[in-house]
Amino acid sequence: MKILRVLPSMDFGGIERGVYDFSLKALELGHNVVVACGNGRFVPSLIEKGIRWHNVPMDSKTLPIFLKSYRRLKKIIKEEKPDIVHVQSRFPCWIAYCVMKSFPDIPWVTSIHSFHTLRWYSQSVGKGKLVITVSNVLKKYAAEYLGIEEEKIRVVYNGIDEGFLKVARTSSPDFTVGMIARFTAGKGHLFFLEAVKKLSDEGIKIRALIVGSGSRSYRSKLEKWIIENRMTESVEIVSMDARKALGNIDVLIVPSLEPEGFGRTVVEGQMSKTPVIATNIGAIPELIDDGKTGFLVEPGNVEQLAHKIKFILENPGIKTDIINVAYENALKNFTVASMIEKTLSVYKELLK
């Protein structure tokens, strides 16, 4: 099967990581994968592995870029003659919607990875012959908010790189809680810090590690908060690989204040046998069975979050039970192999 994947760029991110993992594994299975997108840090590795890449920058939402990308994508499809086209992100989906009218015999799929508020603009992600959502809650959003026919929606969970099964743990005398997220307010950094401060004020010795990248101004805001609350000795903000970060923490906190379309970090924690406490919002409850594969707290509830951290600290036996059950569940439902199998199944459904 010849598959054309279309997305804004191939820099690091959830969508990009998923396309990268899919492309390499699909190639191993004997499929021919072509990627059309802007440049990014994944591109050299894709080319090295034998994936054809066409440079079609679609991460800037302007009319000139739209027209240029429309012409370029149309030419690529004529040259490559793919069996199926899979498009991700709203702007590329609008471009593909116009392009695919010239190729009525080639089926195309769109994907939905997150929640959006601009209803009209977001409707492009539902234009494919079939639509993939990465969680059941996104399926509901697609049907109820975007008005996509439920019969054409298929749920395929993201697959997590099994390299997270081999996280190397470092020993530390301090009990360390950590979060791994972009520097944006919706990820809940201040909520996390307030819970850590509450525990510290109660005399519980705890260390906090914040790992991320993104907005420098938001990072500065966090650093100012840490200084003002005299927590510089117990809180550290760093940039490092997620696997290395997980090796340095005892409990992963995912304190999202806005709904997650999937929750990749949750599963990365589960695969690395790190207990996870996360907010009961978006798709996270699909990944965590409260009290069995992790713990759920209400968004912004500092008291609840502090209590759960303290509970894990004081109950190492329960911690062991949680991480083992979560590990098995992640292996069963959230591997790259599972994602590829189900994605290919959607393609085959259309090709029939």
C-alpha positions as CSV (number, residue, x, y, z in Angstrom):
1,M,0.0,0.0,0.0
2,K,1.3,3.5,-0.9
3,I,0.4,6.0,1.8
4,L,0.8,9.7,1.7
5,R,0.8,11.5,5.1
6,V,0.2,15.2,5.1
7,L,0.8,17.5,8.1
8,P,2.1,21.0,8.8
9,S,5.7,20.2,9.6
10,M,7.9,17.5,11.1
11,D,9.2,19.2,14.2
12,F,8.8,17.6,17.6
13,G,5.2,17.3,18.8
14,G,2.5,14.7,19.4
15,I,1.2,14.6,15.8
16,E,4.8,14.7,14.4
17,R,5.9,11.9,16.7
18,G,3.0,9.8,15.7
19,V,3.6,10.2,11.9
20,Y,7.3,9.5,12.4
21,D,6.6,6.3,14.4
22,F,3.9,5.2,11.9
23,S,6.1,5.8,8.9
24,L,9.1,3.8,10.1
25,K,7.0,0.8,11.3
26,A,4.8,0.8,8.2
27,L,7.9,0.8,6.0
28,E,9.1,-2.3,8.0
29,L,5.8,-4.0,7.2
30,G,6.4,-3.5,3.5
31,H,4.3,-0.4,2.9
32,N,5.5,2.6,0.9
33,V,5.2,5.8,2.9
34,V,5.5,9.3,1.5
35,V,5.4,12.4,3.8
36,A,4.4,15.9,2.6
37,C,5.0,18.7,5.2
38,G,7.3,21.5,6.2
39,N,10.8,20.9,7.5
40,G,11.7,19.8,11.1
41,R,13.9,17.8,13.3
42,F,12.4,14.5,12.3
43,V,13.0,15.0,8.5
44,P,16.7,13.9,8.3
45,S,15.9,10.6,10.2
46,L,12.9,10.0,7.9
47,I,15.0,10.4,4.8
48,E,17.8,8.3,6.2
49,K,15.3,5.4,6.8
50,G,14.0,5.5,3.3
51,I,10.9,7.7,3.6
52,R,10.3,10.0,0.7
53,W,9.7,13.6,1.9
54,H,8.2,16.5,0.0
55,N,8.8,20.0,1.4
56,V,5.4,21.6,1.7
57,P,5.4,24.1,4.6
58,M,1.9,24.4,6.0
59,D,2.6,25.7,9.5
60,S,1.9,29.3,8.5
61,K,-1.8,30.0,7.9
62,T,-1.8,32.6,5.2
63,L,-3.5,32.8,1.8
64,P,-0.1,32.7,-0.2
65,I,0.9,29.6,1.7
66,F,-2.5,28.0,1.1
67,L,-2.3,28.6,-2.7
68,K,1.3,27.5,-2.9
69,S,0.7,24.3,-0.8
70,Y,-2.5,23.6,-2.9
71,R,-0.5,23.6,-6.1
72,R,2.4,21.6,-4.6
73,L,0.2,19.0,-3.0
74,K,-1.8,18.5,-6.2
75,K,1.4,17.9,-8.1
76,I,2.7,15.5,-5.5
77,I,-0.4,13.3,-5.7
78,K,-0.3,13.2,-9.5
79,E,3.4,12.1,-9.3
80,E,3.2,9.7,-6.4
81,K,-0.2,8.2,-7.1
82,P,-0.8,7.1,-3.5
83,D,-3.4,4.5,-2.7
84,I,-4.6,6.6,0.3
85,V,-4.0,10.1,1.7
86,H,-4.0,10.8,5.4
87,V,-4.1,14.4,6.5
88,Q,-3.7,16.0,9.9
89,S,-4.2,19.5,11.4
90,R,-6.8,22.0,10.4
91,F,-4.9,24.1,7.8
92,P,-3.6,21.1,5.8
93,C,-7.1,19.6,6.0
94,W,-8.6,22.6,4.3
95,I,-5.9,22.5,1.6
96,A,-6.4,18.7,1.1
97,Y,-10.2,19.2,1.0
98,C,-9.7,21.5,-2.1
99,V,-7.0,19.3,-3.7
100,M,-8.8,15.9,-3.3
101,K,-11.8,17.2,-5.4
102,S,-9.4,16.6,-8.3
103,F,-8.8,13.0,-7.2
104,P,-12.2,11.5,-6.5
105,D,-10.9,7.9,-6.8
106,I,-8.3,8.3,-4.1
107,P,-9.7,7.8,-0.6
108,W,-8.5,10.2,2.1
109,V,-8.6,10.1,5.9
110,T,-8.4,13.0,8.4
111,S,-7.4,12.9,12.0
112,I,-8.5,14.8,15.1
113,H,-5.9,15.1,17.9
114,S,-7.2,17.9,20.1
115,F,-10.2,20.2,21.0
116,H,-10.7,23.5,19.2
117,T,-13.2,26.3,19.8
118,L,-13.4,27.8,16.2
119,R,-16.2,25.5,15.0
120,W,-16.3,26.6,11.3
121,Y,-12.5,26.5,10.9
122,S,-12.2,23.2,12.7
123,Q,-14.7,21.5,10.5
124,S,-11.9,20.7,7.9
125,V,-10.7,17.8,10.1
126,G,-14.0,16.1,9.4
127,K,-13.9,16.3,5.6
128,G,-12.1,12.9,5.0
129,K,-14.0,9.8,3.8
130,L,-13.3,8.5,7.3
131,V,-12.1,10.4,10.4
132,I,-9.8,9.1,13.0
133,T,-9.9,10.5,16.6
134,V,-7.3,9.6,19.2
135,S,-9.8,9.1,22.0
136,N,-13.5,8.4,22.6
137,V,-14.0,11.8,24.2
138,L,-12.7,13.4,20.9
139,K,-15.1,11.2,19.0
140,K,-18.0,12.6,21.0
141,Y,-16.6,16.2,20.4
142,A,-16.3,15.5,16.7
143,A,-19.9,14.3,16.5
144,E,-21.6,16.8,18.8
145,Y,-19.6,19.9,18.3
146,L,-18.3,19.6,14.7
147,G,-21.3,17.8,13.4
148,I,-19.4,14.9,11.9
149,E,-21.4,11.8,11.2
150,E,-20.7,9.3,13.9
151,E,-20.7,6.4,11.5
152,K,-17.5,7.7,9.7
153,I,-15.5,8.2,12.9
154,R,-13.0,5.6,14.0
155,V,-11.1,5.7,17.4
156,V,-7.3,4.9,17.2
157,Y,-5.3,5.6,20.3
158,N,-1.9,7.1,19.9
159,G,1.0,4.6,20.1
160,I,3.8,5.3,22.5
161,D,7.4,4.4,21.6
162,E,8.3,1.3,23.5
163,G,11.7,2.9,24.4
164,F,9.8,4.1,27.5
165,L,9.8,0.5,28.7
166,K,13.5,0.8,29.3
167,V,13.8,4.0,31.3
168,A,17.0,4.1,33.4
169,R,16.3,5.2,36.9
170,T,18.6,7.3,39.0
171,S,18.8,7.0,42.7
172,S,18.1,10.0,44.8
173,P,17.6,10.5,48.6
174,D,14.7,12.9,47.9
175,F,11.2,12.0,47.0
176,T,10.7,13.7,43.6
177,V,7.5,14.6,41.9
178,G,7.7,15.9,38.4
179,M,5.7,17.2,35.4
180,I,6.7,17.1,31.7
181,A,4.8,19.6,29.6
182,R,5.0,22.6,27.3
183,F,5.2,26.0,29.0
184,T,1.5,27.1,28.6
185,A,-1.0,28.0,31.3
186,G,-3.4,25.2,30.3
187,K,-0.9,22.5,31.4
188,G,-1.3,23.5,35.0
189,H,2.2,24.3,36.2
190,L,1.0,26.7,38.9
191,F,-1.5,24.2,40.1
192,F,1.3,21.7,40.5
193,L,3.6,24.2,42.3
194,E,0.9,25.1,44.7
195,A,0.4,21.5,45.7
196,V,4.1,21.1,46.2
197,K,4.2,24.2,48.4
198,K,1.3,22.9,50.5
199,L,3.2,19.7,51.2
200,S,6.4,21.6,52.0
201,D,4.4,23.9,54.4
202,E,3.2,20.8,56.2
203,G,6.8,19.7,56.8
204,I,6.9,17.0,54.1
205,K,10.3,16.9,52.4
206,I,9.7,16.8,48.7
207,R,11.5,17.8,45.5
208,A,9.8,19.0,42.3
209,L,11.1,18.8,38.8
210,I,9.5,20.7,35.9
211,V,10.6,19.6,32.5
212,G,9.5,21.4,29.4
213,S,10.0,23.9,26.6
214,G,8.0,26.5,24.8
215,S,7.0,30.0,26.0
216,R,10.0,31.8,27.6
217,S,7.7,34.4,29.1
218,Y,5.6,31.7,30.8
219,R,8.7,30.0,32.1
220,S,9.9,33.3,33.5
221,K,6.5,33.7,35.2
222,L,7.0,30.3,36.9
223,E,10.6,31.1,37.9
224,K,9.4,34.4,39.5
225,W,6.7,32.5,41.4
226,I,9.3,30.0,42.7
227,I,11.5,32.8,43.9
228,E,8.6,34.7,45.6
229,N,7.5,31.6,47.4
230,R,11.0,30.7,48.5
231,M,11.1,27.4,46.8
232,T,14.3,27.7,44.8
233,E,16.0,24.9,46.8
234,S,13.2,22.4,46.2
235,V,12.0,23.1,42.7
236,E,14.0,22.9,39.5
237,I,13.0,23.8,35.9
238,V,15.0,21.9,33.3
239,S,15.0,21.0,29.6
240,M,15.7,17.3,29.0
241,D,14.5,14.2,27.1
242,A,11.2,12.8,28.5
243,R,12.7,9.4,29.1
244,K,15.6,10.8,31.1
245,A,13.2,13.0,33.1
246,L,11.0,10.0,34.0
247,G,14.1,8.3,35.3
248,N,14.6,11.1,37.8
249,I,11.1,11.3,39.3
250,D,9.1,9.1,41.7
251,V,5.7,10.3,40.7
252,L,4.6,11.9,37.4
253,I,2.0,14.7,37.8
254,V,-0.1,15.7,34.7
255,P,-2.1,18.6,36.2
256,S,-3.8,19.8,33.0
257,L,-6.5,22.5,33.4
258,E,-7.7,22.2,29.8
259,P,-8.9,19.0,28.2
260,E,-6.3,16.8,26.5
261,G,-7.2,15.0,23.3
262,F,-5.1,12.0,24.4
263,G,-2.5,12.5,27.1
264,R,0.7,11.1,25.7
265,T,2.7,11.9,28.8
266,V,0.3,9.8,31.0
267,V,1.1,6.7,28.9
268,E,4.8,7.4,28.8
269,G,4.7,7.4,32.6
270,Q,2.8,4.2,32.7
271,M,5.2,2.4,30.3
272,S,8.2,3.6,32.4
273,K,6.5,2.2,35.6
274,T,6.2,5.6,37.1
275,P,3.0,6.2,39.1
276,V,0.8,8.9,37.5
277,I,-1.5,11.5,39.1
278,A,-3.5,13.4,36.6
279,T,-6.6,15.6,36.3
280,N,-10.0,14.2,35.5
281,I,-10.4,16.1,32.3
282,G,-10.5,15.3,28.5
283,A,-9.2,11.9,27.5
284,I,-7.2,11.3,30.6
285,P,-10.0,9.2,32.3
286,E,-9.7,6.8,29.3
287,L,-6.0,6.3,30.2
288,I,-6.3,6.1,34.0
289,D,-8.7,3.9,36.0
290,D,-8.7,5.8,39.2
291,G,-7.1,3.9,42.0
292,K,-6.1,1.0,39.7
293,T,-3.8,2.4,37.0
294,G,-3.1,5.8,38.5
295,F,-5.0,8.5,40.3
296,L,-7.4,11.2,39.2
297,V,-7.9,14.6,40.8
298,E,-10.2,17.5,39.9
299,P,-8.5,20.3,37.8
300,G,-7.2,23.0,40.1
301,N,-8.0,21.2,43.4
302,V,-4.7,21.7,45.3
303,E,-5.9,19.9,48.4
304,Q,-6.7,16.7,46.3
305,L,-3.4,16.7,44.4
306,A,-1.3,17.2,47.6
307,H,-3.3,14.4,49.3
308,K,-2.6,12.0,46.5
309,I,1.1,12.8,46.4
310,K,1.3,12.2,50.1
311,F,-0.7,9.0,49.8
312,I,1.8,7.5,47.3
313,L,4.7,8.7,49.5
314,E,3.3,6.9,52.5
315,N,2.1,3.7,50.7
316,P,4.9,2.1,48.7
317,G,3.0,-1.2,48.4
318,I,0.0,0.5,46.7
319,K,2.5,2.3,44.5
320,T,3.9,-1.0,43.3
321,D,0.4,-2.4,42.5
322,I,-0.6,0.7,40.6
323,I,2.5,0.8,38.4
324,N,2.3,-2.9,37.5
325,V,-1.3,-2.8,36.5
326,A,-0.8,0.5,34.5
327,Y,2.2,-1.0,32.8
328,E,0.3,-4.1,31.5
329,N,-2.6,-1.9,30.4
330,A,-0.3,0.4,28.5
331,L,1.3,-2.5,26.7
332,K,-2.1,-3.9,25.8
333,N,-3.6,-0.7,24.4
334,F,-1.1,2.1,23.7
335,T,1.9,0.7,21.7
336,V,3.0,1.9,18.3
337,A,2.3,-1.6,17.0
338,S,-1.4,-1.3,18.1
339,M,-1.7,2.2,16.6
340,I,-0.3,1.0,13.3
341,E,-2.5,-2.1,13.1
342,K,-5.7,-0.1,13.8
343,T,-4.7,2.8,11.4
344,L,-4.0,0.3,8.6
345,S,-7.3,-1.3,9.3
346,V,-9.0,2.1,8.7
347,Y,-7.1,2.4,5.4
348,K,-8.1,-1.1,4.3
349,E,-11.7,-0.4,5.1
350,L,-11.7,2.5,2.6
351,L,-9.7,0.6,0.0
352,K,-12.3,-2.2,-0.1
